[in-house]
Amino acid sequence: MRNIKNISDKFVVCIDNKGYPASLEPHKIYRILVPDADAEECGQLRIIDERGDDYLYPAKWFASVIASNSFFVG
């Protein structure tokens, strides 16, 4: 996993969408869904993609993001 220390990181930014341009946008922030030990063991993350689907993607396509409280204020 690139820059992701552990699955407790809740947000990631897409840095590669190879083969999935309709599902993932580079530089967009995605939320990691519930920790998935099987996915983590296989080097993948479970996120909701652009189509609204819960899907597994290679963790190396993402970098972790640390969000402050102001990130959530709309």
C-alpha positions in Angstrom: 0.0 0.0 0.0 1.4 3.3 -1.0 1.5 5.8 2.0 -1.2 3.9 3.9 0.1 2.8 7.2 -2.9 0.8 8.3 -6.5 0.2 7.5 -7.6 2.7 10.2 -6.9 5.5 7.7 -10.5 6.5 6.6 -9.8 8.6 3.5 -7.7 8.1 0.4 -7.0 10.0 -2.7 -6.9 8.2 -6.1 -3.5 8.4 -7.7 -4.1 5.9 -10.5 -7.2 4.7 -12.2 -5.6 2.4 -14.7 -8.4 0.6 -16.7 -11.2 2.2 -14.6 -11.6 5.8 -15.8 -15.4 5.7 -15.4 -15.2 4.3 -11.9 -12.3 6.3 -10.3 -11.2 9.9 -10.8 -7.5 10.7 -10.2 -7.0 13.2 -7.4 -10.5 12.6 -6.0 -10.9 11.7 -2.3 -12.7 8.4 -1.5 -13.8 7.0 1.8 -12.6 3.5 2.8 -15.5 1.3 3.9 -15.4 -0.9 6.9 -12.1 -2.6 7.4 -11.9 -5.7 5.2 -9.2 -8.1 6.4 -9.5 -10.3 3.3 -9.1 -7.3 1.0 -6.2 -5.9 3.0 -4.4 -9.2 2.9 -4.7 -9.1 -1.0 -3.5 -5.5 -1.1 -6.9 -4.0 -1.9 -9.2 -1.4 -0.5 -13.0 -1.4 -0.4 -14.4 1.9 -1.5 -17.5 3.3 -3.1 -16.6 4.3 -6.7 -18.1 6.8 -9.1 -20.9 4.5 -10.0 -21.9 4.2 -6.4 -20.8 0.6 -6.2 -19.0 -1.0 -3.2 -15.9 -2.4 -4.9 -12.3 -3.5 -4.3 -9.4 -1.7 -5.9 -5.7 -2.1 -5.6 -4.4 -0.2 -2.6 -1.4 1.0 -4.6 -3.8 3.2 -6.6 -4.4 5.4 -3.5 -2.6 7.5 -1.0 -3.9 8.2 2.5 -5.5 11.5 3.4 -5.7 13.0 6.9 -8.8 15.1 7.2 -9.3 17.7 9.8 -12.7 18.6 11.4 -13.0 21.5 9.0 -13.0 19.0 6.1 -16.4 17.9 7.3 -18.0 21.3 7.7 -20.1 22.2 4.7 
